[in-house]
Amino acid sequence: MSLDPQRTVAELKELRELTGDENGAQRVAWTDTWLKAREWFQSKIKELPVQHHYDAAGNSWTTLAGASEKTLIIGGHLDSVPNGGWLDGSLGVTAGLEVLRRFAEEFGGRPPVTVRLVDWADEEGARFGRSLLGSSAFAGTSSIEADRGRTDKDGIRLEHAVKRCGFPIERFPDATSEKKNAAAYLELHIEQGPVLESMDLPLGVVLGTKGVERHAITFLGQEAHSGSTPMHARRDALAAAAKLALEIRTIAGKHKDAVCTIGSVKTFPGIVTAVVGRCEATLDQRDLDARILAGMYRDAQEASQRFAREEKCTVEWSRIWSIQPIAFHPALLGFCEEAVREVAGVAHRLPSGPLHDAAEVARSGIPSVMMFVQSLRGISHNKIEDTKEEHLEMSVKALDRLATKAARWILDSAA
Ligand SMILES: [Zn+2]
């Protein structure tokens, strides 16, 4: 039997049954339910001519050894957010498994190149607030000292949670040894946004992951009595922040795929009878182009200073976090486009707003690409996350074609 995309859909449902409840998927990394999902995966590879091991950071590797040591890696993640969807991450693993089966069968257990399937540990960072934990250890960009003391909502430390699963955090850096012979990385994921659905397209070619500038912005004015302070005499910190919240639409609107979000605003003293003396806001800016991202950051800073002046306030900025944009590999983008066109007729290219493990793999220097399949209503990280079954099946077919093209490319470049 060759590639069977219906089996992928059936297995996704099986996994949902086993690890979800009425509120959605509960495969939060380092929990018993997550371990159960990984056990389920083990049961699926028993009959295959593969080797399996966990690396030092808890990433799960299934290897189909080929005639060449040069390796094609296909990835995904079985972990979910609490009350998550049934497809986020798990589609990449189950579709990758189907492609692995097809390679094993077509080549009698020994394909021309080595093919490996990786289930990354803790992509979501849902419990400790540290996303891409396993893939950053693989890439060599992990930050053990900053991460070990992170705690979950019950006060359990990250270093204890990972140790309980058999992976002491001190050993995480050893996961970089898995990079040996890696020649290409492919990841299929649901879009988690509304773009493909709005264009009525089942599949998309992902150009890269957007860079992120994330900042805390504090406007400082003067707390004052709401009854006795005339309007012209106020130094209202919220007024300045509110102007900025509207201005970021204009700042982002100058660029095609850019986004800016003020996701949190806190006012102090925060009572009904006082003018706001201090306002703390957060700003998240994203774009695929580093120059555009830097320009938007500058624009927002200038605007905040202008609005602070207008409202007789001052403003302070501090960076919470940032990451540069990651562009995927041109040759693999070309193969991805061919594969999507062969299966869906049209190939649209789009950037990814969310970060993915593929960004860590790409920045470690391994040629990488991602493929998106349409998300219904653009919703994810929620139990109503869904994709049409016919689209899921198309995505498995397209990933398989992409894998064949990438494997051929690996062999040609080695020759
Ligand atoms: Zn995901």
Residues whose N, C-alpha, C, O or C-beta is under 5 A from the ligand:
A	BS01	ZN	D88 G89
